[in-house]
Amino acid sequence: MSMALAQKLAAQSIMAVAAGKNLQDVLAAIRAGCPDLSPQESGALQDIAYGCQRYNGSLKFMLGKMIAKPITNPQLESLLLAALYQLHYTRNAPHAVVNEAVEEIAKIGKGQYRSFANAILRRFLRERDKLAAACKHNDVAKCNLPEWWIRYLQNHYPKHWHNMAATWQLHPPMVLRVNRRRSNAEDYVVALAQAGMAGKVLDDYAVMLEEAVPVARLPGFSDGLVSVQDFGAQQAAYILNPQNGERILDACAAPGGKTGHILELADCEVTALDIDAGRLKRVADNLNRLGFQTASLKCADAQDLNAWYDGRPFDAVLADVPCTASGVVRRNPDIKWLRRPGDAAKTARQQEKLLDALWQTLTKNGRMLLATCSVFVEENEQQLRKFLKRHADAECVQSRVLLPNKQQDGFYYALIQKQ
């Protein structure tokens, strides 16, 4: 496997995210442009690219401690960060990491950075413990979050912010939802053990794997026995509490995890709506795998009622509204560095229009679940308060803040009833 190639491509991803691009999209484009990448190279690329975003605060801090003035060449800086990540957070052979990085850096310009890079990386190996210890005295380096985000957490979650920041630096857990029409968590853990995998029961139908595996290895996955779904995300369908015979709208349905869960819980008539045709296909694939061919799938903008709504009211609406995704930064660590302080207020304004439109499709005594994968209050508690002010016929039945922890991401749910 070519470590040099993985380093070089990962450095490209670091530059692209620094320029404001989404890491998943960047990696998809890189892979499309390198069709000959081996599975090992692709895996190494993924690890370095994600790792450099997860630990961006500490990596930049440690690099900064070793240089007299800031590096102005983005390619040089990105290759150094990729190498520092490998040296500090992986088990790659240090001499190989240094040699490959220095050779790649030597190709920049007329090779003027070769000796500089060599000196920096070798110095890091000598002073690594001291540099890592210094990270503990700098908030951005310790938490691997931007300064403004740390202050926000301290302000809104004074008791929990430490745990939240620590949790977001871990790798995300792989949690499964067992299809209750077919099995349960206890039995599935036994099936996993027989297949040589360890899992832990989280509730009657949720299992957390000891380590992540490709879905193809999961017993019964292709037959719809289980789905991969975060434990926090699994709570949405339970709070919505679908009943047999109800008409239910899943707005912003892609990729379909919650849609499938609703259909596992009740024999109901589900409309799954999404604005993106490509993402709606994933909903269809998910439902087919689970054996639910009855849902009606519609591609439209949920807030443009004329484009999709036939006037028949729904008993329940799942409004999984677009948000900053600040609760799922373990899965998407680039989000920490892409978001800006005003973003939550901006998305909250977009959510308002969507919620007001969806409210019109609800029958009397019907219920709407406001759901976000965010920890920013503008999109959550404040959004709920404003909605209740605008709608005299709305009453909040329950609301829940799920903080990120070892078994789940961060989510917010508010169940609103129409009087």
KESE-70762 format. One record per residue (C-alpha): chain; z, y, x. Coordinates in steps of 0.05 Angstrom, whole numbers, m for minus. Each point is the difference from the previous one (the first is absolute). Layout:
N
{A {Z Y X}},
...
This chain:
419
{A {0 0 0}},
{A {m16 70 24}},
{A {64 41 1}},
{A {m40 59 25}},
{A {m43 0 m63}},
{A {61 m3 m46}},
{A {32 58 38}},
{A {m63 42 m2}},
{A {m12 m11 m74}},
{A {74 12 m17}},
{A {m4 66 39}},
{A {m59 20 m44}},
{A {43 m14 m61}},
{A {56 44 28}},
{A {m48 58 9}},
{A {m29 m10 m70}},
{A {69 1 m34}},
{A {19 61 41}},
{A {m62 33 m30}},
{A {25 m16 m70}},
{A {m35 m66 m16}},
{A {32 m59 m36}},
{A {15 m58 48}},
{A {m25 m55 m47}},
{A {m67 35 m8}},
{A {m5 13 75}},
{A {13 m73 17}},
{A {m50 m24 m52}},
{A {m53 46 31}},
{A {17 m23 71}},
{A {m6 m73 m20}},
{A {m66 13 m36}},
{A {m26 32 64}},
{A {24 m59 43}},
{A {m23 m63 m37}},
{A {11 m43 62}},
{A {75 12 3}},
{A {36 m67 8}},
{A {59 m14 m48}},
{A {47 10 60}},
{A {m31 67 18}},
{A {3 22 m73}},
{A {73 m21 m4}},
{A {18 37 64}},
{A {m37 62 m25}},
{A {39 m3 m65}},
{A {67 m8 36}},
{A {m11 57 49}},
{A {m30 47 m52}},
{A {57 m11 m50}},
{A {53 m2 54}},
{A {m22 67 29}},
{A {8 32 m69}},
{A {66 m36 m15}},
{A {31 25 66}},
{A {m41 63 9}},
{A {62 44 6}},
{A {33 m40 56}},
{A {m65 m13 38}},
{A {m19 74 2}},
{A {70 19 18}},
{A {3 m49 59}},
{A {m69 21 24}},
{A {22 73 m5}},
{A {60 m14 44}},
{A {m45 m24 57}},
{A {m50 58 2}},
{A {8 72 23}},
{A {m48 29 m52}},
{A {m32 m26 m64}},
{A {m63 m44 6}},
{A {m61 36 m27}},
{A {m48 m58 2}},
{A {10 m40 m66}},
{A {m35 m62 27}},
{A {47 m2 60}},
{A {62 11 m42}},
{A {m21 m54 m51}},
{A {m13 m52 54}},
{A {67 15 33}},
{A {36 m6 m68}},
{A {m34 m67 m14}},
{A {22 m25 69}},
{A {71 26 m9}},
{A {5 m36 m67}},
{A {m21 m65 32}},
{A {48 8 59}},
{A {59 18 m43}},
{A {m9 m37 m66}},
{A {m41 m63 17}},
{A {5 m59 47}},
{A {m67 12 33}},
{A {2 m8 76}},
{A {16 70 27}},
{A {m47 m4 60}},
{A {m58 m19 m46}},
{A {15 57 m48}},
{A {3 51 56}},
{A {m62 m25 36}},
{A {m43 m2 m63}},
{A {24 69 m23}},
{A {m12 31 68}},
{A {m70 m29 4}},
{A {m17 27 m69}},
{A {29 69 17}},
{A {m40 1 64}},
{A {m63 2 m43}},
{A {20 68 m29}},
{A {m38 57 32}},
{A {m9 m12 75}},
{A {59 m46 8}},
{A {47 59 13}},
{A {57 m31 m42}},
{A {3 m69 34}},
{A {58 14 48}},
{A {37 43 m51}},
{A {m2 m57 m52}},
{A {20 m52 52}},
{A {60 43 22}},
{A {23 13 m72}},
{A {m3 m73 m22}},
{A {34 m26 63}},
{A {54 54 m7}},
{A {11 m22 m72}},
{A {13 m72 23}},
{A {52 26 50}},
{A {34 49 m48}},
{A {m10 m35 m66}},
{A {75 m11 m16}},
{A {17 72 16}},
{A {m58 27 m43}},
{A {18 m46 m58}},
{A {72 23 3}},
{A {m22 73 m2}},
{A {m37 m14 m66}},
{A {68 m9 m34}},
{A {15 74 11}},
{A {m64 26 m32}},
{A {m7 m7 m76}},
{A {m76 m8 m1}},
{A {1 m52 55}},
{A {60 m37 m30}},
{A {m25 m1 m72}},
{A {m75 m1 15}},
{A {m9 51 m56}},
{A {m24 72 2}},
{A {55 52 4}},
{A {m12 27 m70}},
{A {3 m70 m31}},
{A {68 m13 34}},
{A {28 66 m27}},
{A {m27 m18 m70}},
{A {36 m67 1}},
{A {65 32 26}},
{A {m5 50 m57}},
{A {m17 m48 m57}},
{A {32 m66 24}},
{A {60 22 42}},
{A {34 m68 m5}},
{A {m62 m43 9}},
{A {m48 37 46}},
{A {23 m38 63}},
{A {m14 m68 m32}},
{A {m66 24 m29}},
{A {m25 25 68}},
{A {23 m65 34}},
{A {m33 m44 m54}},
{A {m67 36 7}},
{A {m4 m20 73}},
{A {3 m74 m17}},
{A {m60 m44 m15}},
{A {m9 m7 m76}},
{A {24 m64 m32}},
{A {m49 m48 m33}},
{A {26 m12 m70}},
{A {m31 m46 m51}},
{A {2 0 m76}},
{A {0 m70 m28}},
{A {m42 m8 m64}},
{A {55 m15 m51}},
{A {m50 m37 m44}},
{A {m7 m51 55}},
{A {63 m4 42}},
{A {61 39 25}},
{A {29 26 66}},
{A {46 m60 14}},
{A {m57 m50 m7}},
{A {m48 43 40}},
{A {48 5 59}},
{A {m1 m76 1}},
{A {m77 0 m1}},
{A {1 50 58}},
{A {47 m43 41}},
{A {m45 m60 m11}},
{A {m58 43 28}},
{A {43 19 60}},
{A {19 70 m22}},
{A {68 30 m15}},
{A {14 45 m60}},
{A {61 31 m32}},
{A {11 6 m75}},
{A {8 73 m22}},
{A {3 m12 m75}},
{A {m25 m53 m49}},
{A {m73 13 17}},
{A {0 38 66}},
{A {m1 m30 70}},
{A {3 36 67}},
{A {m34 m36 58}},
{A {36 m5 66}},
{A {m65 21 33}},
{A {m66 25 m26}},
{A {m58 m50 m4}},
{A {m74 5 m23}},
{A {m3 m10 m75}},
{A {m45 m61 8}},
{A {59 m37 29}},
{A {44 11 m61}},
{A {6 m62 m44}},
{A {m37 11 m65}},
{A {m22 71 15}},
{A {m73 m10 m17}},
{A {20 m34 m66}},
{A {43 59 m22}},
{A {68 m33 13}},
{A {24 62 38}},
{A {m19 72 15}},
{A {18 45 58}},
{A {40 58 m29}},
{A {56 43 27}},
{A {67 m14 m32}},
{A {7 73 m21}},
{A {m69 m1 m31}},
{A {19 m63 m40}},
{A {53 41 m38}},
{A {m53 41 m36}},
{A {m22 m55 m49}},
{A {73 m19 m14}},
{A {19 72 m18}},
{A {m62 7 m43}},
{A {21 m65 m34}},
{A {m66 m21 m33}},
{A {6 m40 m65}},
{A {m47 m51 m32}},
{A {m55 33 m42}},
{A {8 69 29}},
{A {m58 44 22}},
{A {15 24 71}},
{A {m37 49 45}},
{A {6 m7 76}},
{A {m26 67 24}},
{A {m20 5 74}},
{A {3 m76 1}},
{A {m30 m18 68}},
{A {11 m46 36}},
{A {27 m35 m62}},
{A {68 m28 23}},
{A {37 33 m58}},
{A {m56 m18 m50}},
{A {7 m73 18}},
{A {75 3 m5}},
{A {m3 31 m70}},
{A {m45 m58 m23}},
{A {47 m51 31}},
{A {58 30 m40}},
{A {m32 2 m69}},
{A {m61 m20 m42}},
{A {m24 71 m9}},
{A {m65 39 m3}},
{A {m8 38 66}},
{A {m49 55 18}},
{A {m3 11 75}},
{A {m29 67 19}},
{A {m19 27 68}},
{A {m44 57 24}},
{A {m29 m40 59}},
{A {m50 m56 m16}},
{A {11 m34 67}},
{A {75 m2 m11}},
{A {m9 m23 m72}},
{A {m37 m61 27}},
{A {63 m18 37}},
{A {38 2 m67}},
{A {m53 m48 m29}},
{A {6 m47 60}},
{A {76 0 m5}},
{A {m1 m15 m74}},
{A {m52 m55 7}},
{A {41 m33 54}},
{A {61 1 m47}},
{A {m42 m27 m57}},
{A {3 62 m45}},
{A {m70 14 m25}},
{A {23 37 m63}},
{A {15 69 30}},
{A {m49 56 m15}},
{A {m20 37 64}},
{A {m25 71 m3}},
{A {m25 45 56}},
{A {17 73 m18}},
{A {44 59 17}},
{A {63 m14 m41}},
{A {11 73 m17}},
{A {m70 7 m29}},
{A {15 m33 m67}},
{A {m71 11 m26}},
{A {m27 m44 55}},
{A {39 m63 m19}},
{A {50 6 m58}},
{A {m22 m27 m69}},
{A {58 31 m38}},
{A {40 m64 m12}},
{A {71 15 24}},
{A {37 m43 51}},
{A {70 m28 m7}},
{A {14 10 73}},
{A {m32 37 59}},
{A {12 m14 73}},
{A {m14 67 35}},
{A {0 m20 73}},
{A {m22 69 20}},
{A {m33 21 66}},
{A {54 27 48}},
{A {14 15 73}},
{A {18 m74 11}},
{A {61 23 40}},
{A {38 m62 m21}},
{A {m49 m49 32}},
{A {m5 29 71}},
{A {20 m68 29}},
{A {m67 m28 m24}},
{A {m38 64 16}},
{A {35 34 59}},
{A {m55 52 7}},
{A {25 32 m65}},
{A {60 29 38}},
{A {m45 41 44}},
{A {m55 16 m51}},
{A {45 30 m54}},
{A {19 74 0}},
{A {62 34 m31}},
{A {m37 26 m61}},
{A {m36 m65 m18}},
{A {51 m28 m49}},
{A {m2 64 m42}},
{A {m76 m3 1}},
{A {m5 m73 m23}},
{A {54 14 m53}},
{A {m45 52 m32}},
{A {m57 m51 m3}},
{A {47 m52 m30}},
{A {20 49 m56}},
{A {m71 2 m29}},
{A {m5 m75 3}},
{A {67 m13 m33}},
{A {m15 51 m56}},
{A {m66 m35 m14}},
{A {30 m70 0}},
{A {56 22 m47}},
{A {m53 14 m53}},
{A {m21 m73 0}},
{A {70 m26 m17}},
{A {21 m23 m70}},
{A {64 27 m32}},
{A {61 m36 30}},
{A {m46 m22 57}},
{A {22 5 72}},
{A {m30 26 64}},
{A {23 m20 69}},
{A {m7 55 53}},
{A {m6 m38 66}},
{A {m10 25 71}},
{A {6 m31 69}},
{A {31 65 25}},
{A {70 25 20}},
{A {m18 74 m8}},
{A {38 29 m60}},
{A {m58 47 m19}},
{A {m39 m62 m22}},
{A {60 m35 m31}},
{A {63 31 m30}},
{A {m30 70 m3}},
{A {m64 m28 m31}},
{A {40 m35 m54}},
{A {41 63 m16}},
{A {m62 42 m8}},
{A {m34 m53 m43}},
{A {60 m4 m47}},
{A {m1 76 m6}},
{A {m74 1 m18}},
{A {5 m56 m52}},
{A {53 7 m54}},
{A {m16 m71 m25}},
{A {18 m31 68}},
{A {66 m32 19}},
{A {17 m33 66}},
{A {29 m69 m13}},
{A {13 m17 73}},
{A {m19 23 70}},
{A {9 m35 67}},
{A {m7 21 72}},
{A {m14 m60 45}},
{A {14 19 72}},
{A {m38 m37 55}},
{A {41 m57 30}},
{A {m12 m66 35}},
{A {m30 m33 m61}},
{A {m38 56 m35}},
{A {m37 66 7}},
{A {21 65 m33}},
{A {m17 9 m74}},
{A {18 43 m60}},
{A {m2 m21 m73}},
{A {14 39 m64}},
{A {m9 m33 m68}},
{A {m16 53 m53}},
{A {0 m15 m75}},
{A {m41 37 m52}},
{A {45 22 m58}},
